[in-house]
């Protein structure tokens, strides 16, 4: 999938370059981004709520660690991660739950740790619910999500908003933030 998405690869490469320490790919799905981060030299593991996704990830990438779990209650100590990748995983969280999720991300990241968040973007400041192929999902204004992340204590490092390509329906966005 990354072969046709050079801007996504660039953001992942920047995240990898900035990150020091273990990385959690939260909402890892079948593990393709976990494997990509590993190929960039990161000590990374994947976590997903779905046992089926974890089974697929383990089958495709047996050399990597994949655990079943929820990003709302991470089984990790405070400040133990150098980075978190949450690529199109928080899109399934109801808007009222995001502040608690971002607080949990902040808790497990070490000072100086980075979070790269990928999501469907919209122009409206309010989240837009839509029917995703898996379940209901939300599109977010990058500024609205950046504000929520700021309230959780994160500082924005950069953002990317790109036009949809073949097979995509919406603007695609990424926010790279840092725990001070």
N, CA and C atoms as a LAMMPS dump frame, in Angstrom:
ITEM: TIMESTEP
0
ITEM: NUMBER OF ATOMS
540
ITEM: BOX BOUNDS ff ff ff
-5.0000000000000000e+02 5.0000000000000000e+02
-5.0000000000000000e+02 5.0000000000000000e+02
-5.0000000000000000e+02 5.0000000000000000e+02
ITEM: ATOMS id mol type element x y z
1 1 1 N 0.813 -1.191 0
2 1 2 C 0 0 0
3 1 3 C 0.859 1.258 0
4 2 1 N 1.998 1.241 0.657
5 2 2 C 2.84 2.431 0.721
6 2 3 C 3.539 2.729 -0.605
7 3 1 N 3.59 1.754 -1.511
8 3 2 C 4.264 1.952 -2.797
9 3 3 C 3.685 3.128 -3.573
10 4 1 N 2.399 3.362 -3.44
11 4 2 C 1.745 4.435 -4.191
12 4 3 C 1.477 5.675 -3.331
13 5 1 N 2.079 5.735 -2.162
14 5 2 C 1.827 6.847 -1.237
15 5 3 C 3.151 7.459 -0.728
16 6 1 N 3.854 8.184 -1.598
17 6 2 C 5.158 8.726 -1.196
18 6 3 C 5.085 9.702 -0.031
19 7 1 N 4.017 10.472 0.067
20 7 2 C 3.924 11.42 1.181
21 7 3 C 3.743 10.69 2.511
22 8 1 N 2.962 9.609 2.513
23 8 2 C 2.803 8.803 3.728
24 8 3 C 4.147 8.198 4.129
25 9 1 N 4.884 7.67 3.136
26 9 2 C 6.211 7.106 3.428
27 9 3 C 7.136 8.165 4.03
28 10 1 N 7.046 9.372 3.514
29 10 2 C 7.899 10.453 4.018
30 10 3 C 7.583 10.782 5.474
31 11 1 N 6.304 10.838 5.821
32 11 2 C 5.937 11.118 7.219
33 11 3 C 6.368 9.977 8.131
34 12 1 N 6.197 8.742 7.671
35 12 2 C 6.644 7.597 8.475
36 12 3 C 8.158 7.619 8.65
37 13 1 N 8.886 7.999 7.61
38 13 2 C 10.347 8.085 7.706
39 13 3 C 10.768 9.189 8.681
40 14 1 N 10.075 10.331 8.636
41 14 2 C 10.385 11.415 9.576
42 14 3 C 10.097 10.969 11.006
43 15 1 N 8.972 10.304 11.2
44 15 2 C 8.63 9.772 12.526
45 15 3 C 9.722 8.819 13.007
46 16 1 N 10.165 7.917 12.137
47 16 2 C 11.208 6.953 12.512
48 16 3 C 12.512 7.658 12.868
49 17 1 N 12.855 8.687 12.121
50 17 2 C 14.09 9.416 12.379
51 17 3 C 14.039 10.176 13.703
52 18 1 N 12.876 10.678 14.059
53 18 2 C 12.726 11.463 15.287
54 18 3 C 12.541 10.609 16.541
55 19 1 N 12.204 9.332 16.36
56 19 2 C 11.81 8.489 17.489
57 19 3 C 12.995 7.725 18.049
58 20 1 N 13.074 7.747 19.373
59 20 2 C 14.121 7.02 20.086
60 20 3 C 13.447 6.157 21.143
61 21 1 N 13.633 4.855 21.049
62 21 2 C 13.028 3.955 22.024
63 21 3 C 11.926 3.124 21.4
64 22 1 N 11.298 2.266 22.195
65 22 2 C 10.28 1.368 21.667
66 22 3 C 9.062 2.121 21.125
67 23 1 N 8.452 1.524 20.101
68 23 2 C 7.308 2.125 19.431
69 23 3 C 6.141 1.146 19.452
70 24 1 N 4.956 1.666 19.722
71 24 2 C 3.731 0.876 19.647
72 24 3 C 2.934 1.334 18.431
73 25 1 N 2.555 0.369 17.583
74 25 2 C 1.661 0.62 16.466
75 25 3 C 0.27 0.252 16.953
76 26 1 N -0.5 1.257 17.359
77 26 2 C -1.798 1.033 17.992
78 26 3 C -2.905 1.007 16.95
79 27 1 N -3.64 -0.099 16.931
80 27 2 C -4.6 -0.336 15.872
81 27 3 C -3.869 -0.831 14.638
82 28 1 N -2.947 -1.768 14.851
83 28 2 C -2.009 -2.2 13.812
84 28 3 C -2.647 -2.973 12.671
85 29 1 N -3.874 -3.453 12.85
86 29 2 C -4.491 -4.236 11.786
87 29 3 C -3.626 -5.432 11.422
88 30 1 N -3.414 -5.675 10.116
89 30 2 C -2.64 -6.846 9.703
90 30 3 C -1.127 -6.675 9.822
91 31 1 N -0.665 -5.563 10.386
92 31 2 C 0.746 -5.41 10.718
93 31 3 C 1.654 -4.864 9.644
94 32 1 N 1.125 -4.406 8.528
95 32 2 C 1.996 -3.929 7.458
96 32 3 C 2.79 -2.677 7.849
97 33 1 N 2.2 -1.781 8.614
98 33 2 C 2.952 -0.592 9.038
99 33 3 C 3.919 -0.922 10.172
100 34 1 N 3.562 -1.877 11.008
101 34 2 C 4.494 -2.346 12.038
102 34 3 C 5.748 -2.864 11.348
103 35 1 N 5.564 -3.685 10.328
104 35 2 C 6.695 -4.243 9.579
105 35 3 C 7.49 -3.14 8.886
106 36 1 N 6.792 -2.139 8.344
107 36 2 C 7.49 -1.033 7.683
108 36 3 C 8.361 -0.266 8.686
109 37 1 N 7.812 0.027 9.847
110 37 2 C 8.607 0.731 10.868
111 37 3 C 9.8 -0.111 11.306
112 38 1 N 9.602 -1.413 11.407
113 38 2 C 10.711 -2.32 11.746
114 38 3 C 11.799 -2.231 10.671
115 39 1 N 11.391 -2.182 9.398
116 39 2 C 12.365 -2.082 8.301
117 39 3 C 13.129 -0.756 8.34
118 40 1 N 12.558 0.245 8.996
119 40 2 C 13.234 1.538 9.157
120 40 3 C 14.131 1.563 10.393
121 41 1 N 14.228 0.418 11.091
122 41 2 C 15.138 0.308 12.218
123 41 3 C 14.534 0.515 13.583
124 42 1 N 13.221 0.615 13.671
125 42 2 C 12.588 0.846 14.964
126 42 3 C 12.307 -0.458 15.702
127 43 1 N 12.39 -0.403 17.015
128 43 2 C 11.974 -1.487 17.904
129 43 3 C 10.475 -1.3 18.104
130 44 1 N 9.671 -2.046 17.341
131 44 2 C 8.24 -1.788 17.256
132 44 3 C 7.432 -3.048 17.521
133 45 1 N 6.275 -2.861 18.125
134 45 2 C 5.308 -3.951 18.277
135 45 3 C 3.935 -3.416 17.905
136 46 1 N 3.035 -4.334 17.537
137 46 2 C 1.691 -3.952 17.143
138 46 3 C 0.671 -4.357 18.182
139 47 1 N -0.383 -3.569 18.278
140 47 2 C -1.486 -3.842 19.197
141 47 3 C -2.786 -3.573 18.448
142 48 1 N -3.744 -4.484 18.574
143 48 2 C -5.042 -4.296 17.938
144 48 3 C -6.109 -4.924 18.812
145 49 1 N -7.298 -4.361 18.765
146 49 2 C -8.433 -4.877 19.524
147 49 3 C -8.952 -6.187 18.935
148 50 1 N -8.78 -6.37 17.64
149 50 2 C -9.343 -7.515 16.933
150 50 3 C -8.43 -8.741 16.97
151 51 1 N -8.901 -9.859 17.531
152 51 2 C -8.093 -11.083 17.505
153 51 3 C -7.81 -11.552 16.071
154 52 1 N -8.745 -11.326 15.15
155 52 2 C -8.533 -11.728 13.756
156 52 3 C -7.385 -10.931 13.129
157 53 1 N -7.333 -9.634 13.417
158 53 2 C -6.238 -8.81 12.881
159 53 3 C -4.893 -9.238 13.464
160 54 1 N -4.869 -9.537 14.747
161 54 2 C -3.626 -9.985 15.38
162 54 3 C -3.172 -11.31 14.762
163 55 1 N -4.106 -12.206 14.502
164 55 2 C -3.758 -13.482 13.865
165 55 3 C -3.165 -13.249 12.475
166 56 1 N -3.765 -12.356 11.693
167 56 2 C -3.234 -12.039 10.367
168 56 3 C -1.834 -11.432 10.465
169 57 1 N -1.652 -10.516 11.401
170 57 2 C -0.353 -9.863 11.573
171 57 3 C 0.719 -10.875 11.974
172 58 1 N 0.396 -11.749 12.9
173 58 2 C 1.366 -12.759 13.336
174 58 3 C 1.727 -13.712 12.207
175 59 1 N 0.739 -14.056 11.382
176 59 2 C 0.999 -14.961 10.263
177 59 3 C 1.887 -14.284 9.215
178 60 1 N 1.611 -13.025 8.92
179 60 2 C 2.359 -12.297 7.899
180 60 3 C 3.747 -11.877 8.364
181 61 1 N 3.899 -11.645 9.676
182 61 2 C 5.166 -11.115 10.207
183 61 3 C 5.539 -11.845 11.494
184 62 1 N 5.87 -13.136 11.395
185 62 2 C 6.114 -13.928 12.608
186 62 3 C 7.324 -13.459 13.424
187 63 1 N 8.187 -12.663 12.83
188 63 2 C 9.368 -12.172 13.538
189 63 3 C 9.056 -10.984 14.455
190 64 1 N 7.844 -10.449 14.35
191 64 2 C 7.469 -9.269 15.134
192 64 3 C 6.45 -9.628 16.206
193 65 1 N 6.375 -8.768 17.208
194 65 2 C 5.435 -8.964 18.319
195 65 3 C 4.12 -8.254 18.031
196 66 1 N 3.018 -8.991 18.222
197 66 2 C 1.676 -8.443 18.078
198 66 3 C 0.845 -8.91 19.262
199 67 1 N 0.167 -7.966 19.911
200 67 2 C -0.655 -8.267 21.078
201 67 3 C -2.072 -7.761 20.852
202 68 1 N -3.016 -8.466 21.461
203 68 2 C -4.391 -7.997 21.445
204 68 3 C -4.579 -7.076 22.646
205 69 1 N -5.241 -5.957 22.428
206 69 2 C -5.491 -5.023 23.518
207 69 3 C -6.172 -3.771 23.017
208 70 1 N -6.49 -2.907 23.953
209 70 2 C -7.218 -1.679 23.65
210 70 3 C -6.341 -0.457 23.879
211 71 1 N -6.432 0.49 22.973
212 71 2 C -5.673 1.724 23.129
213 71 3 C -6.248 2.619 24.218
214 72 1 N -7.429 2.263 24.742
215 72 2 C -8.016 3.067 25.807
216 72 3 C -7.465 2.695 27.178
217 73 1 N -6.816 1.538 27.288
218 73 2 C -6.23 1.088 28.558
219 73 3 C -5.006 0.253 28.224
220 74 1 N -3.906 0.932 27.923
221 74 2 C -2.689 0.242 27.508
222 74 3 C -2.016 -0.434 28.69
223 75 1 N -1.618 -1.659 28.483
224 75 2 C -0.943 -2.438 29.518
225 75 3 C 0.553 -2.122 29.48
226 76 1 N 0.856 -0.843 29.712
227 76 2 C 2.221 -0.334 29.657
228 76 3 C 2.437 0.626 30.815
229 77 1 N 3.666 0.698 31.263
230 77 2 C 3.997 1.638 32.318
231 77 3 C 4.054 3.067 31.808
232 78 1 N 4.116 3.985 32.736
233 78 2 C 4.219 5.404 32.399
234 78 3 C 5.559 5.685 31.727
235 79 1 N 5.527 6.437 30.635
236 79 2 C 6.741 6.93 29.996
237 79 3 C 7.658 5.881 29.401
238 80 1 N 7.132 4.742 28.98
239 80 2 C 7.997 3.655 28.496
240 80 3 C 8.196 3.648 26.98
241 81 1 N 7.405 4.408 26.235
242 81 2 C 7.508 4.372 24.777
243 81 3 C 8.224 5.6 24.235
244 82 1 N 8.997 5.368 23.197
245 82 2 C 9.603 6.476 22.468
246 82 3 C 8.684 7.006 21.394
247 83 1 N 7.73 6.173 20.953
248 83 2 C 6.824 6.602 19.907
249 83 3 C 5.558 5.783 19.853
250 84 1 N 4.534 6.403 19.297
251 84 2 C 3.251 5.742 19.039
252 84 3 C 2.85 6.08 17.613
253 85 1 N 2.483 5.044 16.865
254 85 2 C 1.845 5.22 15.572
255 85 3 C 0.386 4.832 15.748
256 86 1 N -0.501 5.732 15.42
257 86 2 C -1.946 5.454 15.46
258 86 3 C -2.495 5.871 14.099
259 87 1 N -2.336 4.974 13.134
260 87 2 C -2.674 5.261 11.748
261 87 3 C -4.07 4.766 11.45
262 88 1 N -4.998 5.693 11.328
263 88 2 C -6.384 5.384 10.996
264 88 3 C -7.01 4.432 12.013
265 89 1 N -6.607 4.548 13.256
266 89 2 C -7.202 3.733 14.313
267 89 3 C -8.123 4.551 15.211
268 90 1 N -7.787 5.804 15.484
269 90 2 C -8.678 6.617 16.322
270 90 3 C -9.903 7.099 15.55
271 91 1 N -9.948 6.851 14.241
272 91 2 C -11.119 7.248 13.458
273 91 3 C -12.367 6.504 13.909
274 92 1 N -12.178 5.389 14.598
275 92 2 C -13.316 4.592 15.058
276 92 3 C -13.762 4.962 16.472
277 93 1 N -13.054 5.878 17.114
278 93 2 C -13.387 6.275 18.482
279 93 3 C -14.441 7.384 18.446
280 94 1 N -15.513 7.239 19.216
281 94 2 C -16.472 8.352 19.304
282 94 3 C -15.763 9.615 19.801
283 95 1 N -16.122 10.763 19.279
284 95 2 C -15.42 12.002 19.631
285 95 3 C -15.272 12.248 21.128
286 96 1 N -16.285 11.898 21.931
287 96 2 C -16.19 12.172 23.369
288 96 3 C -15.134 11.3 24.058
289 97 1 N -14.667 10.223 23.41
290 97 2 C -13.655 9.347 24.001
291 97 3 C -12.224 9.767 23.678
292 98 1 N -12.037 10.623 22.681
293 98 2 C -10.678 10.97 22.263
294 98 3 C -9.842 11.654 23.344
295 99 1 N -10.38 12.563 24.152
296 99 2 C -9.523 13.15 25.189
297 99 3 C -8.905 12.098 26.117
298 100 1 N -9.663 11.085 26.497
299 100 2 C -9.123 10.028 27.359
300 100 3 C -8.087 9.187 26.613
301 101 1 N -8.317 8.925 25.337
302 101 2 C -7.351 8.167 24.529
303 101 3 C -6.047 8.945 24.419
304 102 1 N -6.138 10.237 24.124
305 102 2 C -4.923 11.046 24.002
306 102 3 C -4.202 11.172 25.341
307 103 1 N -4.933 11.214 26.424
308 103 2 C -4.303 11.23 27.756
309 103 3 C -3.558 9.915 28
310 104 1 N -4.122 8.807 27.55
311 104 2 C -3.457 7.515 27.689
312 104 3 C -2.185 7.471 26.837
313 105 1 N -2.235 7.995 25.629
314 105 2 C -1.039 8.074 24.785
315 105 3 C 0.037 8.914 25.487
316 106 1 N -0.369 10.047 26.038
317 106 2 C 0.57 10.943 26.72
318 106 3 C 1.208 10.231 27.91
319 107 1 N 0.406 9.452 28.637
320 107 2 C 0.905 8.744 29.829
321 107 3 C 2.026 7.771 29.468
322 108 1 N 1.868 7.005 28.395
323 108 2 C 2.837 5.946 28.092
324 108 3 C 4.05 6.442 27.303
325 109 1 N 3.967 7.636 26.743
326 109 2 C 5.12 8.183 26.018
327 109 3 C 6.121 8.793 26.983
328 110 1 N 7.387 8.563 26.707
329 110 2 C 8.455 9.207 27.461
330 110 3 C 8.54 10.672 27.054
331 111 1 N 9.069 11.537 27.916
332 111 2 C 9.305 12.917 27.497
333 111 3 C 10.169 12.921 26.229
334 112 1 N 9.762 13.729 25.261
335 112 2 C 10.447 13.762 23.972
336 112 3 C 9.914 12.747 22.975
337 113 1 N 8.995 11.872 23.419
338 113 2 C 8.418 10.863 22.535
339 113 3 C 7.462 11.482 21.529
340 114 1 N 7.309 10.796 20.402
341 114 2 C 6.471 11.293 19.31
342 114 3 C 5.263 10.396 19.061
343 115 1 N 4.2 11.018 18.615
344 115 2 C 2.979 10.348 18.189
345 115 3 C 2.701 10.784 16.76
346 116 1 N 2.492 9.796 15.871
347 116 2 C 2.066 10.085 14.514
348 116 3 C 0.659 9.538 14.355
349 117 1 N -0.26 10.44 14.092
350 117 2 C -1.676 10.121 14.003
351 117 3 C -2.118 10.293 12.555
352 118 1 N -2.685 9.229 11.959
353 118 2 C -3.234 9.301 10.612
354 118 3 C -4.748 9.226 10.684
355 119 1 N -5.446 10.004 9.835
356 119 2 C -6.906 10.051 9.907
357 119 3 C -7.483 10.625 8.62
358 120 1 N -8.781 10.431 8.45
359 120 2 C -9.514 11.043 7.352
360 120 3 C -9.808 12.485 7.74
361 121 1 N -9.548 13.403 6.814
362 121 2 C -9.706 14.819 7.121
363 121 3 C -10.989 15.369 6.507
364 122 1 N -11.523 16.352 7.184
365 122 2 C -12.677 17.106 6.7
366 122 3 C -12.458 18.57 6.986
367 123 1 N -13.222 19.417 6.328
368 123 2 C -13.09 20.861 6.521
369 123 3 C -13.866 21.359 7.723
370 124 1 N -14.933 20.666 8.071
371 124 2 C -15.799 21.089 9.162
372 124 3 C -15.073 20.9 10.494
373 125 1 N -15.105 21.891 11.383
374 125 2 C -14.425 21.726 12.668
375 125 3 C -15.023 20.614 13.532
376 126 1 N -16.291 20.294 13.302
377 126 2 C -16.912 19.201 14.051
378 126 3 C -16.628 17.882 13.338
379 127 1 N -16.408 16.795 14.096
380 127 2 C -16.174 15.501 13.444
381 127 3 C -17.375 15.082 12.605
382 128 1 N -17.103 14.466 11.477
383 128 2 C -18.144 14.03 10.553
384 128 3 C -18.214 12.51 10.563
385 129 1 N -19.325 11.964 11.007
386 129 2 C -19.497 10.516 11.042
387 129 3 C -19.821 10.015 9.635
388 130 1 N -19.247 8.862 9.274
389 130 2 C -19.57 8.26 7.985
390 130 3 C -19.461 6.75 8.091
391 131 1 N -19.992 6.075 7.095
392 131 2 C -19.987 4.617 7.067
393 131 3 C -18.688 4.144 6.434
394 132 1 N -17.805 3.592 7.243
395 132 2 C -16.526 3.046 6.809
396 132 3 C -16.751 1.574 6.48
397 133 1 N -15.854 0.993 5.692
398 133 2 C -16.05 -0.403 5.306
399 133 3 C -15.992 -1.363 6.487
400 134 1 N -15.409 -0.968 7.601
401 134 2 C -15.317 -1.825 8.787
402 134 3 C -16.447 -1.521 9.763
403 135 1 N -16.602 -0.267 10.115
404 135 2 C -17.611 0.183 11.066
405 135 3 C -17.757 1.692 10.904
406 136 1 N -18.576 2.307 11.7
407 136 2 C -18.679 3.765 11.639
408 136 3 C -17.324 4.391 11.926
409 137 1 N -17.068 5.507 11.284
410 137 2 C -15.805 6.202 11.474
411 137 3 C -16.075 7.701 11.438
412 138 1 N -15.027 8.471 11.713
413 138 2 C -15.144 9.924 11.776
414 138 3 C -14.045 10.573 10.957
415 139 1 N -14.424 11.662 10.291
416 139 2 C -13.457 12.559 9.647
417 139 3 C -13.273 13.746 10.578
418 140 1 N -12.053 14.237 10.646
419 140 2 C -11.727 15.321 11.563
420 140 3 C -11.03 16.462 10.832
421 141 1 N -11.286 17.652 11.263
422 141 2 C -10.474 18.788 10.848
423 141 3 C -9.11 18.627 11.523
424 142 1 N -8.006 18.745 10.761
425 142 2 C -6.684 18.651 11.399
426 142 3 C -6.509 19.654 12.538
427 143 1 N -7.061 20.838 12.391
428 143 2 C -6.924 21.847 13.451
429 143 3 C -7.67 21.431 14.714
430 144 1 N -8.836 20.812 14.552
431 144 2 C -9.602 20.351 15.711
432 144 3 C -8.854 19.247 16.445
433 145 1 N -8.302 18.276 15.7
434 145 2 C -7.538 17.21 16.358
435 145 3 C -6.262 17.764 16.991
436 146 1 N -5.6 18.709 16.314
437 146 2 C -4.395 19.319 16.889
438 146 3 C -4.731 20.028 18.205
439 147 1 N -5.886 20.67 18.258
440 147 2 C -6.309 21.334 19.491
441 147 3 C -6.549 20.317 20.612
442 148 1 N -7.213 19.195 20.297
443 148 2 C -7.431 18.144 21.299
444 148 3 C -6.107 17.57 21.793
445 149 1 N -5.178 17.358 20.869
446 149 2 C -3.86 16.845 21.256
447 149 3 C -3.122 17.861 22.126
448 150 1 N -3.26 19.145 21.807
449 150 2 C -2.645 20.191 22.62
450 150 3 C -3.203 20.216 24.03
451 151 1 N -4.511 20.02 24.158
452 151 2 C -5.13 19.973 25.487
453 151 3 C -4.637 18.779 26.291
454 152 1 N -4.22 17.711 25.596
455 152 2 C -3.668 16.534 26.287
456 152 3 C -2.208 16.74 26.671
457 153 1 N -1.599 17.838 26.215
458 153 2 C -0.222 18.148 26.576
459 153 3 C 0.78 18.033 25.448
460 154 1 N 0.34 17.631 24.256
461 154 2 C 1.255 17.455 23.131
462 154 3 C 1.559 18.778 22.434
463 155 1 N 2.737 18.847 21.825
464 155 2 C 3.13 19.989 21.004
465 155 3 C 3.217 19.524 19.553
466 156 1 N 2.594 20.271 18.671
467 156 2 C 2.614 19.892 17.254
468 156 3 C 4 20.092 16.656
469 157 1 N 4.443 19.101 15.892
470 157 2 C 5.709 19.153 15.168
471 157 3 C 5.442 19.438 13.693
472 158 1 N 4.425 18.789 13.137
473 158 2 C 4.101 19.003 11.733
474 158 3 C 2.806 18.318 11.36
475 159 1 N 2.314 18.668 10.191
476 159 2 C 1.076 18.054 9.696
477 159 3 C 1.147 17.914 8.191
478 160 1 N 0.388 16.96 7.706
479 160 2 C 0.281 16.7 6.28
480 160 3 C -1.195 16.503 5.968
481 161 1 N -1.668 17.182 4.95
482 161 2 C -3.006 16.945 4.421
483 161 3 C -2.812 16.728 2.921
484 162 1 N -3.3 15.593 2.431
485 162 2 C -3.139 15.306 1.007
486 162 3 C -4.468 14.91 0.392
487 163 1 N -4.532 15.095 -0.899
488 163 2 C -5.717 14.731 -1.668
489 163 3 C -5.855 13.21 -1.707
490 164 1 N -7.081 12.718 -1.825
491 164 2 C -7.26 11.269 -1.951
492 164 3 C -6.698 10.77 -3.283
493 165 1 N -6.197 9.542 -3.258
494 165 2 C -5.743 8.896 -4.491
495 165 3 C -6.696 7.743 -4.783
496 166 1 N -6.402 6.965 -5.795
497 166 2 C -7.279 5.863 -6.202
498 166 3 C -7.732 5.029 -5.012
499 167 1 N -9.046 4.854 -4.915
500 167 2 C -9.617 4.028 -3.859
501 167 3 C -9.895 4.766 -2.56
502 168 1 N -9.487 6.018 -2.451
503 168 2 C -9.738 6.811 -1.241
504 168 3 C -10.872 7.798 -1.522
505 169 1 N -11.728 8.004 -0.524
506 169 2 C -12.88 8.905 -0.707
507 169 3 C -12.669 10.296 -0.133
508 170 1 N -11.744 10.433 0.816
509 170 2 C -11.634 11.689 1.564
510 170 3 C -10.195 12.194 1.579
511 171 1 N -10.052 13.449 1.963
512 171 2 C -8.727 13.975 2.248
513 171 3 C -8.08 13.1 3.31
514 172 1 N -6.775 12.927 3.219
515 172 2 C -6.011 12.134 4.185
516 172 3 C -5.125 13.096 4.972
517 173 1 N -5.005 12.873 6.277
518 173 2 C -4.21 13.79 7.09
519 173 3 C -3.362 13.022 8.092
520 174 1 N -2.279 13.662 8.475
521 174 2 C -1.399 13.127 9.512
522 174 3 C -0.944 14.287 10.383
523 175 1 N -0.94 14.024 11.678
524 175 2 C -0.394 14.985 12.643
525 175 3 C 0.758 14.309 13.365
526 176 1 N 1.876 14.979 13.406
527 176 2 C 3.03 14.524 14.161
528 176 3 C 3.176 15.447 15.365
529 177 1 N 3.079 14.869 16.557
530 177 2 C 3.165 15.639 17.789
531 177 3 C 4.218 15.025 18.708
532 178 1 N 4.605 15.822 19.692
533 178 2 C 5.671 15.426 20.614
534 178 3 C 5.24 15.69 22.038
535 179 1 N 5.644 14.786 22.94
536 179 2 C 5.443 15.023 24.356
537 179 3 C 6.637 15.834 24.853
538 180 1 N 6.404 17.051 25.349
539 180 2 C 7.533 17.89 25.813
540 180 3 C 8.31 17.24 26.944
